[in-house]
Amino acid sequence: MFLMRCVRKNLVKNKIIGIFERTLTNNISSNYIIDSGRTDLDIPNITIQEYATPQHCKYEKFTAIECAETKRKYTFGEIRDASTNFSKSLKYILKLETGDVFAIVLRNLPEYPIIHLGIMKANLIVSPISAALTPEFEERLERKSNIIMYGLLEHPSGTSRDQRIAMENDEINTIIESIKPDVRCDGVKIQRLGKLPATCNKSGPINITSSDNHERYCGFETGQKNVPIIVLKHKKDDCIPEHAINYHEFIDAKADQPEIPPCDPSEIAMLPYSSGTTGLPKGVELTHRNLLVNIFQNMVCDAESQTKATDDYQEVVPTILPYSHIFGYSLIMGAINLGAKMISLPSFSQDLFISVLRDYKSTMLYLVPPLVLMLTYHDDEQQFIQKFGSDILFLQGYGLTETSPSVASLYPRLLKNKESYTGSIGRPIPNTLVKIVNPDDPQNTPLGPNLTGELLIKGPQVMKGYHNKPEETKKVFTEDGWFKSGDLGHFNKDGFLFITDRLKELIKVKGHQVPPAELEAVIRSFPGVAEAAVIGIPHEISGEVPRAYIIAEKGLNVQELNEFVNSKVARYKQLKGGIEIVDTLPKSPSGKILKKELKETYLRNI
């Protein structure tokens, strides 16, 4: 996963702190193990909630998040208090226990940080699900959830009340049917529901001490299981389907109960699912320790280019990437560290995104490559470049869901020698080791500079394992504890890392390895090409040959593009599988092109 960040150059201070207190040299050991130059970063052994609460107190009067669509906003102090109320309601009303799994199916709404932190304060496991995923995809997750948080979608203007309720019922029933929760019901009998009744639940505030509340809110029965569903409405006084739990009642409940003691930092805090771009999604077990370590690792690397909130200044960060994605989650935690103001975008459009950059005076952007490409093809591109282009640094990084997520970063201190870092993901972050190995070498012997191989990673941010998949976990770890990333790359003589492709996406033409990313870069350099994806398709003689799918401007000449590519690459890398112009490319919620879907579609149609 490429992580891209752009910041104003005039925000980069000439200050030396932490990792930068020593002269940066080439960070390659004699046995070609690459590190940051610092492997002894001291990190407190606490939970995420123990870290977040003092930060919320420090910045309590500052706006923490504002929604670009609804204009709802919360201060850090409001997030602190609401998340505490939410955690107590989960614990004392629903009787949830440490280790229970809480699935969030929610867009980038401003309540997300409240819910996420509230779950952690209750010592539950957060399992984020993208609101953009199809039910078929969710069925494959084989998720075991004890409770579901669901945000109702916006409805078209003019939708009647009855139509809206029916649509909301369908949304919730789809989630119930697809996730298949595995839940304790504590002996409470709940009427089995086939479809949610199209009625309105506008019950009064919860009396948290009432003895009937556990039965009242135990929720829906799906098959043989009971699962509570909490619904976040558009407006506080809107209707919700009968038997659903009103989120606002939970937040408004005044629990005369003690705060919940934190769990051990070694306990699982999150259960995100890997993107599944090259296989079925797998639940990734991330502990509080994993996540907190990565916060501190990034804090040190980003210190030069970020400013903590003061009475005179506050960083403003549009959050386009889904909060359900590990990169999106890391932005929430980064904002807590800085006291930064996040601008949430529940839905995405190019025009809305550009208007947010303009209207909110954004100081930092966290992007993935497809969003960068989108920016360059927007109608306001020239205005954007004229206004910001000469005053922006693009800083690239690298991470995975399995590494909480960050592994390497191109932080400003490294930007002295442009030739060293162009196209680089930088160097490993503190307390992290990286080596490049031949995937076919059982000894995993580190390769030297400019030799391509698989990235292996070791550090305290690496996951505990895959949920209920011991064999899958065993496959991605070496016997001495190195995590196999599945990504191909190399490092140069100065220790800068470069990613070249995914190991499983390599195309093998007559025994030659063809990295799709290399061909995609050539194709994108041709005038009129907006996006490109290259896959390998079966070929009787060559085994596989490359085939390209492109999004292009009207009138692009495919033959000229093919001739252009042929002039730039070796014969075995030529696009002998053809070029197809498409309107869209299948993507994951984080913007990754799903090449396996392109290949499946091609194979179905031949």
Number of C-alpha atoms within 10 A of each C-alpha: 19 19 21 20 19 17 20 19 15 10 15 17 14 10 11 12 12 12 20 17 9 11 8 12 10 16 19 22 10 8 11 18 17 24 22 24 22 16 14 10 14 10 13 12 15 17 24 23 23 15 17 17 20 14 19 22 13 16 21 19 14 20 19 26 29 21 20 23 14 14 11 13 19 22 18 27 20 19 25 23 15 24 26 26 25 27 28 29 25 21 21 17 25 18 13 21 14 16 16 19 27 25 26 25 20 24 23 24 25 24 23 21 23 22 22 24 24 27 29 26 27 29 28 27 26 26 26 24 25 21 19 12 12 12 14 10 14 18 14 13 19 16 21 16 22 24 25 25 20 23 24 20 17 12 13 8 6 8 11 11 11 12 13 19 20 16 17 22 20 15 15 21 17 13 19 19 14 19 23 19 25 19 19 15 18 11 7 11 11 16 9 14 14 11 10 18 13 18 15 16 15 15 12 8 14 19 14 19 13 9 10 11 15 16 16 15 19 25 25 21 20 19 14 10 17 24 22 22 26 23 22 22 18 15 9 12 9 12 18 24 20 16 20 22 22 26 20 19 19 23 23 14 18 17 21 10 13 7 14 13 10 16 20 14 19 15 20 26 26 27 24 26 25 20 20 14 16 16 10 12 17 23 22 25 25 29 25 22 26 28 27 23 26 25 24 19 24 19 17 17 24 18 22 19 21 20 17 15 18 13 6 5 10 18 19 21 24 26 25 23 24 26 26 24 20 24 24 19 20 19 20 21 19 16 20 24 21 19 27 28 27 25 26 29 24 22 15 11 10 15 11 14 17 16 13 19 18 12 9 14 13 18 18 21 18 22 23 21 15 15 16 12 13 13 18 14 14 14 12 14 15 14 11 16 14 11 12 14 13 10 14 18 19 17 22 24 25 23 19 19 22 24 25 29 26 28 28 29 29 27 23 20 18 16 15 9 9 9 9 18 22 14 16 22 25 27 30 29 29 25 21 24 21 25 26 28 24 17 18 9 9 9 11 16 14 21 19 20 17 15 14 20 25 26 25 25 22 19 22 16 26 28 23 18 19 21 17 12 12 10 9 13 17 14 11 17 17 14 10 7 14 19 23 17 18 18 18 24 21 23 27 17 13 15 25 26 31 23 21 18 20 17 18 11 21 18 23 20 19 13 11 13 12 23 22 23 19 14 23 19 13 16 25 19 13 16 11 17 18 18 21 24 23 26 26 24 18 15 14 7 9 13 14 21 25 26 22 22 22 22 19 21 12 9 7 15 11 15 10 11 19 18 12 15 20 17 11 13 14 10 10 18 22 20 21 18 17 14 19 12 16 12 8 11 17 14 14 14 16 22 16 17 18 17 20 16 15 17 16 10 11 13 11 7 6 5
